[in-house]
Amino acid sequence: MKEIYHLLKIKIAIFFIALVIFAVILISWGLDDIDGFLAHPARMMLLFLLLIQFIILEFIPWGWILTRLPASPSDDNKLIAFIGAMGILLFLMISPFSDRNEWMQLGGGDVLRYFGVFLFTLGSIIANWASIHLYQKLVIQYHRNQQGYQLVTTGPFKYVRHPRDFGIILIFLSIPLIFISSLGFFLAIFSIAGLFERIAREEQVLRQELGDEWLDYVQKTKCLVPWV
């Protein structure tokens, strides 16, 4: 019963996060010109892809919150998460505003917009694949309340150590590209810097807990980008 209640809270939180993100994007553009927002296919695709992503999150919430680390984050990790969330809100606000007002825009026009759509799609596929695979591998351990760590090295984790983070990075970069906002792109990179810090902390803990097993895995895989 406790687990069902916890899952329900996660689903409600995802729903409200989705509402906030859609509201921030549309309000930042301007509610008086929704037709203008929808006038460009790339912006329409973004709303559609966001909707699909949040529908997927409602079905696999456990996959996105499961971690290879202890469930209780440190205060430092909470601070990193807060700073990252503020960065996300900033680039979600600035990007549509920049696009509508033709302010601080990137060169590239529609080519850059559709490249952003491609990055969002690719990032979503990678992040969801990693989340579902991690859930399949760790759910038995979590449900049995087993302690310790299980190193997942199959599926997307066979190619990179942090595939879910790589997908999120692509999504972050894609949104300001769809709006061709240079300032939004800079703020997205600021948010990604917070992800890098979290990744570094996670790797440090895993190295301490798993020792040679982790070091062997590091030798065989890249951190974020395969073959790079």
N, C-alpha and C positions, 0 to 999 in steps of 0.2 A: 504493500500500500504506500509506504514511504517513497519507494522508487517511482511509482506511478505519479504521485504528487510532485516529485522533483522533475520528472519529465514534462508534466503539464506546465510547470513554471517556466521551463526552458522554452517550450512552444509559445507560450504567451509573450515571453521576452523577445523571441525572434519576430513575432507578429508586430510588436510595438517598434522594434528596431527598423523593420521594413517600412512602417508608416512614417517614422522619423526621416529615413533616407529619402523616400519619395517626396515628402513634404519639403525637406531642405532643398532638393534639386528644383522642384517646381516653383517654390516661393522665391528662391534665389534668381531664377529666370524671370519671374513675374507672373502672378496669377491672372493679370489682365491680358496676357498674350499667350495663352496655352496653344492656340492655333499656330502661332509662330514657332513655338517649341516643337510641335509635331510636324512642322512643315518640312523638316529635313529628315530623311529616312534613317540616318545614323542615330539621331537622337531618339526616334521612335524605337529603333532596335535596342538601344540602351535600356529603355523602360521595359521592353519585353523581356530582355535577358535578365534584368534585375528581378522581375516578377517570377521568371522560371527558377532563378537561383533561390529565392526565398521559399518557393513551393518545395524545392528539393530539401532545403534546410528543415522545413516542417516535418519531412518524412524521415530524415536521418540526423536529428539533433545530437544524438549521442556521438556520432562519428566526428562531429566538429568540436566537441568539448573533451573527448578522450585525449589523454596525453601519456607519453612515456614517463612522465615525471610525477612526483607526489601530487595529490589533488589540492593541497593547500599551498598557494603561491606565497612567496615572501612579500613583504611590504615594498621592496624595491621593484619586484615584478609588477605589482599593482600600479606603482607609479609609472612604469614604462607603458603599461596598458592604457593608463589615463592620458598620458602625453600622446600616445599613438591615436587614441580616439579623438582627441582634440584636433590633431593634424588631419584626420579623415574628414571631420566636420568642416574644417577650413577649406580643404580642396573641393569638397562637395558643394560648398557655398560659392566659392570664388569662380569655379569653372563655368557654370551656367551664366553667372552674371557677366563674366568676361566675354562669353560668346555672344550674348544678346547685345551688349553694348560695344562690341568690336574693340575691346580694350585688352592690351597686353596679349595679343594672339600669336600663336605659332604660325610659321609659314608651312605650306603644304596643302592647305585647303581640304578638299574632299578625300584626297588620297590618305591624309593623316587621320581623318575621321574614321574611314572604313578600316584602316589599320588598327585603330583603337577598338573597333567592334571585333575584329579578329582576335586581338589580344585578350579581350574580355571573355570571348567564347573559349579560347584555349586555356586561359587561367581557370575558368570555372570547371572545365573538364578535368584538368589536372588536380585541382583542389578537392573536387568531389570524389574523384577516384581514390585519392589518398585517404580521405576521411572515411569512405566506405570500407576500404581495405583495412585501415587501422582498427575500425570497429569490429570487423570480422575476426581479427587476430587477437584483440584484447578483451572483447566483451565477456568471454568465459572467465578470464582471470579476474575481471572487475566484479562480476556477479558472484563469484565465489569468495570475494573479499580477500584474495590472495595478496600477500605483501611482496615487495620487490619489483623487479623490472623485467620486462620481456623485450628483447631487441627484435624489432620487425625489419626484415631485410628482403622481403618479397614484394611483388607488385611494383608500384612506383618507387618504393623504397629500395628496390634493387638498383636503380639508376642514380638517385640522389638521396641524401640523408634527410632532406626537409622538403618533400614535394608539395605538401600542403602550403607551406610558406611561399614556395616558388609560384604556385597558382595565385595566391593572394597578391603577391607583388605584381604579377601581370595585370590583375584586375585593378589594382590601385593606379598603375600607369595608364591603363586604357581609358579611364573616365576623363581626365583632362585632355587626352588626345582626341576623344570624340568631340569635346567642346573646343578643341584647338586653343587651350588656355595655357600660356607660358607660366603664369604665376601659379595656377592650379597644379601644373606639372612639377614645379619646384616644391610645393607643399606636399604633393604625393611622395616625392623623394624623401622629404622630412619624415613622413610617417613610416616609410620603408626603413629608414635608419633605426627607428625604434624596434622594428622586426629583427634587424641584424643584431641589435643588442640582446634581444630575447633569445635568439638562436645561439649566440655565444654563451649565454648563461646555461642554456639547456645542454649544450655540448659539454660544458665543464662538469655538470652534474652527472651526465651519462658516462663520461670518462672516469669519474671517481667511483661510480657504482659498478660499472661493467669491466673496467680495466682493459686487459688485453683483447677481450672480445670486441670492445668498442674500437680500440685502436686498429684492429684487423679490418673492421668494417670501414673505418675512415680511409684506410689504404686502398680499398677496393671501389669506393664511391666518391663522387663529388658532393659538395655541400648543397648547391641549389641547381646548377645548370649541368646537364649531362655532358660529359666529354670536354668540359671547360674548367 
